[in-house]
Amino acid sequence: MRWLVLHLFRITVTGLENIPSPPYIIAANHQAWFDPAFIIPFFPDAPIVYTMAKRETVFNRAWKRRLLPLVGVFPISPSREELDEAGLRTVYQILDRGGIVLMFPEGRYSQGRALRPLKAGIGHFALQAGVPICPVSVRGTDALRPWRRIEVSIAPPIRPDPPTWWSLSRRVAQVVENVQRAITSGLQRGRKEPKRTTSTERDTK
């Protein structure tokens, strides 16, 4: 996948030095179903990066149910934009054994290039599992075509360490706000910075 995206698109990746040691959560903006293809290849090959997909629309064929788990995709059946119990359990199991989970906390695709408000679930996962969140901003996948410029920005990790005397809801809100701010900053920075290649940076990983 890495070879394919690097040869079909003009990709700029910054912030590889910000990737924390696992376990951690990757939180990214979401413009299209193929966003994982422009995120996962630029993270270390091990441990595998897991992500989730709707059971009803993605795991709807026998061959998909056999193939997708092999590449780190697990099924969820969200209700009212909340994960089902099996999905919640899977996320915590992955993190508990030192894994990585890619999440799109907007809950659905962005409208244009504006970031939607993030769901509180990302904060709950980080706080209860005690893992950092790695914010990722992706620009250019909203209108994909060969040789289009894609910009991927990896921000410093967000540590789930608000004051313990705060209420849970306040701690969750603070973590979510920090992630929202980091992703938004990455999207805005991508618009302002001059275009440049980072092939050397990518090749060192």
C-alpha positions in Angstrom: 0.0 0.0 0.0 2.8 2.4 0.9 4.5 1.9 -2.5 1.2 2.4 -4.3 0.2 5.7 -2.7 3.8 7.1 -3.0 3.8 6.4 -6.7 0.3 7.5 -7.5 0.1 10.7 -5.5 2.4 13.6 -4.4 2.5 13.0 -0.7 4.1 15.3 1.9 4.4 13.8 5.4 5.6 15.9 8.4 5.9 15.1 12.1 7.1 11.5 11.9 9.2 12.2 14.9 6.0 12.8 16.9 4.8 9.2 16.7 4.8 7.9 20.3 5.6 4.4 21.5 2.6 2.0 21.5 0.0 1.6 22.7 -1.7 4.7 21.4 -4.7 6.0 19.5 -4.4 7.7 16.1 -7.1 10.4 15.8 -7.5 11.9 12.3 -10.0 14.0 10.3 -12.1 12.1 7.9 -12.8 13.2 4.3 -13.3 9.9 2.5 -13.5 6.1 3.1 -9.9 5.6 1.7 -8.3 8.0 4.3 -6.6 5.0 6.1 -4.5 4.3 3.0 -2.9 7.7 3.4 -2.3 7.4 7.2 -1.4 3.8 8.1 1.5 3.3 5.6 3.5 6.1 7.3 3.4 4.6 10.7 5.7 1.8 11.8 4.9 -1.6 10.3 4.6 -3.2 13.8 2.5 -3.4 15.7 -0.3 -3.4 13.2 -2.6 -0.4 13.1 -6.2 -1.5 13.6 -9.2 0.4 12.4 -13.0 -0.2 12.4 -15.7 -0.4 9.8 -19.5 -0.9 9.9 -20.6 -4.5 10.0 -23.7 -3.9 8.0 -22.1 -2.1 5.0 -18.5 -3.3 4.9 -18.6 -6.7 6.5 -21.6 -7.7 4.3 -19.9 -10.4 2.2 -18.2 -13.6 3.3 -15.0 -12.8 1.6 -14.8 -9.4 3.3 -15.4 -11.1 6.7 -12.4 -13.3 6.0 -10.1 -10.8 4.5 -10.6 -7.5 6.4 -9.5 -8.9 9.9 -6.2 -9.9 8.3 -5.4 -6.3 7.5 -6.5 -5.0 10.9 -10.1 -4.0 10.3 -12.7 -5.1 12.8 -16.5 -4.7 12.6 -18.7 -2.4 14.6 -22.4 -1.8 14.7 -22.8 1.8 15.9 -26.1 3.1 17.2 -26.8 6.8 17.3 -23.1 7.4 16.5 -22.0 5.4 19.5 -19.9 2.2 19.4 -21.6 -1.1 20.2 -20.4 -3.1 23.2 -18.4 -5.5 21.0 -16.7 -2.6 19.3 -15.8 -1.0 22.6 -14.4 -4.3 24.0 -12.3 -4.8 20.9 -10.7 -1.3 21.2 -9.8 -1.8 24.8 -8.4 -5.3 24.1 -6.2 -4.0 21.3 -4.8 -1.1 23.5 -4.4 -3.5 26.5 -2.1 -5.7 24.5 0.0 -2.8 23.3 -1.6 -2.2 20.0 -2.6 0.9 17.9 -6.1 1.9 16.9 -6.9 4.4 14.2 -10.1 6.4 14.8 -12.0 9.2 13.0 -13.6 11.0 16.0 -15.7 13.2 13.9 -18.0 10.2 13.5 -18.6 10.9 9.8 -17.1 12.6 6.8 -16.1 16.2 7.1 -18.1 18.8 5.1 -15.6 20.3 2.7 -12.4 21.0 4.7 -13.9 22.1 8.0 -13.4 19.8 10.9 -16.6 18.6 12.6 -16.8 18.7 16.4 -15.2 15.5 17.8 -17.1 12.9 19.7 -16.4 12.4 23.4 -15.5 8.7 22.9 -11.9 9.5 21.9 -11.4 11.1 25.3 -13.0 8.2 27.2 -10.8 5.7 25.4 -7.6 7.6 26.1 -8.4 8.2 29.8 -9.6 4.7 30.6 -6.9 2.9 28.7 -4.2 5.4 29.8 -2.8 5.8 26.3 -1.8 8.9 24.4 -3.6 10.2 21.3 -1.6 10.9 18.1 -3.4 13.6 16.2 -3.2 13.4 12.4 -4.4 16.0 9.8 -4.9 14.9 6.2 -5.5 17.3 3.3 -6.3 16.5 -0.3 -8.3 13.3 -0.1 -11.6 15.1 -0.5 -11.2 15.1 -4.3 -8.9 12.3 -5.1 -7.2 11.8 -8.4 -3.8 10.5 -9.6 -0.8 12.7 -8.8 -2.9 15.0 -6.5 -1.0 16.5 -3.7 -1.8 14.9 -0.3 -0.6 16.5 2.9 -0.3 14.4 6.1 0.7 16.2 9.3 1.4 14.2 12.6 1.2 16.4 15.7 2.8 15.8 19.1 0.9 13.2 21.1 -1.9 14.3 23.5 -1.3 12.8 26.9 -4.6 12.1 28.9 -3.4 13.8 32.0 -5.9 16.5 33.1 -6.1 17.1 36.9 -7.5 14.0 38.6 -9.8 16.1 40.8 -11.7 17.2 37.8 -15.0 15.4 37.0 -14.8 12.7 34.4 -16.8 14.7 32.0 -14.5 17.7 32.3 -11.4 15.6 31.8 -12.9 14.0 28.8 -13.9 17.4 27.4 -10.3 18.7 27.9 -8.7 15.7 26.1 -11.2 16.1 23.2 -10.6 19.8 23.0 -6.8 19.3 22.8 -7.2 16.8 20.0 -9.6 19.0 18.1 -7.1 21.9 18.4 -4.2 19.8 17.3 -6.0 18.4 14.2 -7.3 21.9 13.3 -3.8 23.4 13.7 -2.4 20.8 11.3 -5.0 21.5 8.7 -4.4 25.2 8.9 -0.6 24.9 8.9 -0.8 22.8 5.8 -2.5 25.6 3.9 0.1 28.2 5.0 3.3 26.3 4.6 5.1 26.2 1.2 4.9 22.8 -0.5 7.9 20.6 -0.1 8.7 16.9 -0.4 9.6 14.8 2.6 10.8 11.7 0.8 14.0 11.6 2.9 12.0 11.8 6.1 9.7 9.0 5.0 12.5 6.8 3.9 14.2 7.0 7.3 11.3 5.3 8.9 
